[in-house]
Amino acid sequence: MKSFISRKIKEISFLLSLLFFFSGTDFVFAGDIFAECGGDFQVFLEKAKNHAQKKGVSKKSISKALKFTKFNKKIIEMDRKQKSFKMSFMDFSGRAINKYRLVNGKKNIKKYSNVFEQANRLFGVPAEVITAFWAMETDFGAVQGEFHTLSSLATLGFDCRRPELFQPEFIAAIQLVERGDIDAEKTTGAWAGEIGQVQMLPKDIFEFGVDANGDGKVLLKKSAEDAIMTAANLIGHMGWVESEPWLDEVSLKENFAWQLAGFGRSRTLREWKKLGVKLRQGDFLEKQDRKATLLLPQGRYGPAFLAYRNFEIYLKWNDSFIYTVTAAHLAKRLKGEKKYQHKNPEGILKIESMMLLQNMLQKRGYDVGKVDGILGAKTRQSVRKLQILYGLPADSWPNLELLERLSN
């Protein structure tokens, strides 16, 4: 999946795949390795051919697929220099949730209302949730990527960095060629192999693809109907709970106990209400025993949200915290809610300052993960612990004041 940031490849396995068959062809699994990485690329393709045959793919389809599969050095370069996420939530969401997406998102919900109604009926996923992903990934199909899909997956499967992930995806892509869902010569997508209007990898398309328009194929590049239903099927199998919320904007008191925010510290709505948490729109009228996690994507002066168990599906789709909160809020905006409120939060530290902060935290025994200038989950947790130690509001948002305290 691809948007303003490079999406980290999904690594999702489903028990249901154990029971899945399509026209007698076995499904492939993440640990399904058929060749050692590196070496000779033609030898790799020959092993892929043999493996695909064992999976039940015809020689004709395999030959068609491999005919157009080439090693692409640029794919390796893209993989090595992936752009990490360095924007703040408000900067990113301000760009991602724009007028074009809001207007066209609502138009598409109306245009494909019958498809969305069917998706909701079969999989329990609201139209706004699917449409937000559709917008974030490709601007409703406008930007789908120009890399030859089979070559991308073969190159990454041949490479030694993540062969266990991409070799099965390459075989799945060959299976899709046989099924007629992708064109061996012409199908293009993201550099990491994601295809179509909702940017899905071949294994997910193979297992969860839905022919919504009845043409006998799952064409995620061309058919909005297929893309909508396939996304709904995947989201449903990820664990989406029908008729439950995913995200609500809330307001907090000035003297709120900020250290209560963050993953792993969920509470019931009843408990949050006692702590002074208020919904921006409405009140906690129902299901007060429902659990939720308080999220502060840009500290105590930024927007605040309660995330429910359906929010976990966003993290399965894309594990970037900023992306997921943005996608979830975009879905709420498409549903008719207003833009989030905020005070005047400090911007995100520059990369050099963030790396300096991470280095100093690391020297003091905090686990920040990789020192890379990125505000990831481990850095946020370390900042929170240090803020508590210093008696500062523990909102997990690093700023220059904290950096100066550490320096002194």
N, C-alpha and C positions, 0 to 999 in steps of 0.2 A: 504494500500500500504506500502511496506516495502523496505528499502534500507539500507544505512549505519546508518540511523537515524530512530527512530520510527515515523511513519507518524501519525499526528493528524487525527482522524476520520473525514471524509468528512461529512459536513452537508449541502447537496444541495437539494433544492426542485425545481421542475419544474411544470409550469402550464400545460404542455402537459400531465403530468401524470393523470390529471383529465379526460382525454379522453381515457386513455389506458386500454385495457382489453386483457387478454390472455386466450383463451379457457373458457370464462365465469367466470374466477377467478378474484376477485376484487384486485386491487393493494393496498398496505398498505402504510400508511403515517407516518411521523416522530412523530406525536402526538398520534399515535394509541397504547395506553397503555391498556393492558388486565389484569394486575395483580399488586397488591401492591408489592413493593420490599421487599426483606428479607423474613423471616418466614420459611416455610417448602418448600424445593425444589420440592418435589413430588406434593405438592399442586400447585405450580407454573406451573409444566409441565401439570397438569390436566387442568388448566385455559388456557394454551397455546393450548392444544388439542381442547378445546371448541371454542377458538377464531379462530383457523385455519379452523375448520368446518364451522363457520359462513362465512369465506372467500371463501368457496367453495372447500376446499381441501378434498379429499376423506379420509375416516377412515383408509383405507389400507395404504395410503401414510403417514398419521400422525403416525400410529403405527410403521411403518418402521423407521421413523425419530426419534421418541422418544425412541425407543428400544436401540439406541446407544448413546443417549444424557446423559451425566453424568456431575455432578458438578465438576469443576476442580479448586481446591484452588490455583494452580500455576498461573492460569489466573488472579486471583485477585491480586496476588503478582506482576505479570508483570504490571498490570494496575497501581498499586500504585507506582512502582519504574521506571516509564518510563524515559528513558534517554533523557534529554533535549539536545538541539543542542548547543554545546560549542566550535565548531571549527570555524576558520576563513574561509572566502570564498575561499581564495587561497589554504589553507590546504585541505578543503573538495573537491573542484573542481579538485585539483591536483590528488586526489585519485579516484574520481568518473569518471573523463574523462581520462580513461587510454587506453593503446594500445589495450587491449583485446576488449573493448567496441567499439572503433573506427573501428577496423578491422572487427569484427564480425557484427557490426551494418551495415556497408556498404555491407557486404556479404549477410546479411538477406534482405536488401532492394532490392538487385539484385535477390536473391532467390525467394522472394515473390512479385516480381514486379507487377504481375497481380492483386494480392490482394490489394497492395498499390494503384495501379491505380484506382481500383474500389472504394476504400475507399475515395480517393481524389475526384473522380467523384460524389459520392453520398453525402459526408459530407464536402468536401472542405478542408480536413486536410492533410497537406503534409506528405510524408513518413518519413521524418527526425524527425518530431515532435513526431509521434507515436513511432518510433524506440528509441528515446531518453528516453521516459518514460519506454518502454519495458526493456531497458538496466538498467536504474536506479532502477527499482522496483525489478527485479529478475534475472538480467544478462541473459536475453532472455529465461527465464524459468528454469534456473539452480537452483535457490534458491527460493522456493515458500512457505516455512514454513511447520512445522510438527505438528501443533496443530489441533486436531480434530475440524472441523469448527462448527458443530452443538453444541458441548459441550462448545466451546468458547463463542458463541453468547448467548446460554442459561445462562451460568454463568454470563456474563456481564449484561444480561437483568434482571436476578434475583438480582444482586447486586444493592445497593442503590445509586451508584454514577451517573450513566447515563442510567437509565432504559428506559427513553423516546427515547433514540437513539437505544438501542440494542434490545428491545422487538420487534419492527417492523422488524428489521433485522433478528431476529430469525424466525419470521413467514414467511418472504420472503425466508429464507433458506429452510423451510419446503415446500414452494411452488415450489422451484427449485428441491427438491427431487421428487415431483409429476411430474414435467415436464421432469425429467430425466437428468437434467443438472448437478446435483451433486449426488454423491453416499453417502447415509446416513451413511454407515459404514466407508468408506475409504477416503472420501474427507477431506483433511487437508489444512491448510493455515497459515496465520499469527495469532498471539495470539488474535488479535482484530477482527478476522473474515474475513479479506480480502482473496480473493481466486484467484488463477490462475496466469498466466504469466504477467498480468498487474495489479494484486492485486486490485480487485474491491470487494465491499461489495454486499451482495445478492440483495438488493433493486435495485441497479444500474444494476446488471446482469439481474434481472427479467425484468426491463423496457427497457434496451438498448442492451441486449444481441443479437448478430447476429450469426446465423448459416451460416457461410461462406463456409464451405466445403460440405454442403448439406446432412449431415448424420442425420438430424432431431433433433439435440441437440446442445446446446451452451456449449461446453466443453473448458473452458478457461485454464484448467490445461494442457490438452493434445494437443489441436489444436492451432497452431500458427495463422492459418487463422482466426479462431473464435476470438482469442485475439486481433488481429490487427483490425478487422472490428468492434468489440465491443468497443474498445478504441476510434476508430474514431467516432463512433456513439455518445458516451458519450461526447467527446470533442466538437463535432459539436453542440450538444444540450446545452452545457455549454455556447455557444455563439461565437465560433470561426468564424472569418470573413475570407472567402475564398480570397486567393490571396493577403492578406495583411501581412506585416512583423510582427514579434513578438519581436525581439531584434536585435540591431546593436551596435557593438563596436565603440566607438568614442575616439578622442583625444581632450585634452583641453589645454588652455593656462596656463602658470605658475600662472598668476594673475587672474585666473578665479574666479567669484563670487560663491564660493562653496556652499553658503547657498541656492542657487537655486535648488540644487539637492534634490531628495527625493519625496516620494508619496505626492500627493495633490498639486504639483507645476508644472503641465504639461504646455508645451508651444508648439506652432507650430514649425515645422521644419524651417520655415523661420526665426522665432525669435531665435531659437537655433543657426542657422547659423550666424546671426548678432552678437551673443554673442561669436563667435569664435569656436563653436563646429564643429568639422570635422569628417566625417565618416572615419574610418580606411581604408575601401575599398570602393571606388567609391565616389559619391557626391550626394547631395540632388537635384536630377534632376527632380523628379516627386512628386506630391502631397505635395507641401510645406506647405499647410494648414493643413496637418495631424498632430495631436497632439502626443506628446511623453513626457515621464518622464525621467529625468536623474538619473541614479542609480550609486552610488559609494559604492559597497558592502564592500570595505576595505579602505575607505577613499580616500583622494586626491592623494596618491601615488600608489594606487592600480588600477585595471582596471576600465574603465568607459563605461557605456552602455546607450543607449536610448531604453526605453521600450515602446512599442505601446499597443493599446487596446487588442490585442491578448494575451499579457503577463498576463492579468487579468485571463485568463483561467488557466495558470500555478498556480496562487494563489488559484484558486478554487480546483485544483487537490491536492495541498499540500500547506499549508499556511506558510511554512518555507521560509523566504526570501532567505537564502543561497541555499537551495535545488532548489528553482524555478529558480534562476539566473543560477545555474549550469546546470539544465535540459535544459533550453532555449539555453545556450551557447553550450551544447553538440549537440543539434539539428543543430546549425549553423556549428559546426565542421563536422558533418556528411554530411552537405551540401557542404563541401569543404573549409570552411574558416579556417584561421590560429588560433592558440592559442592566447588568449588575451595578450596584452602588459601591462607592469607595470614598475614602478620604483623600489623603495625599501621600500614597506610599512611596518609599524610596525606590529608585530604580535598582536593577540588578548590578552587582559589582562587575567591573571590567574583568576580563579573563585573567590579566596579570594579578590583579588584586585578589581574585578568587583563588588562584593557585597559591599565592602567598598565604592566604588564610588557611587553605588546606594543608600546606606544609607545616604551618605553626600548630595546627590542630593535631596533625600526625605526630609531631615531635612531643606533644603532650600526652600521647597515648590514645588519641581518639581514632576510630576507624572511619576514614572518609572515603574508603575505596581507592580508586585511582586518582592521583593528583593531575587533574586535567582541565581545571578552570570551569567545570560544569557543576551546577548546583543540583546534584542528584540526591537520592533518598538518604544515603549514608552521610553526606555532608550536612543535609538538613537536620538529621538526628544528632549529629555531633554539635552543631550550632545550638540546638535546643538544650543539650546537656550543659554546654558552657554558659548559656544565658541563665540557666537555673543556678549554676555555681556562682555567677557574678551578681545574682539578684536582679537580673534584667527581665523584662517581659519575654517569656519564652515562646516566641511565635515562629521559631525556626528560620527566620529571615535574616541572613547576614548583612551587615551594613558597615560603613566606615567606622562608626563608633566602636563596634565590636572588634574590628581589625586593629584600631588604635589601642584598645585595652589589652589585646594580646601582645602587641608590639612593645608595650611598656611593662 
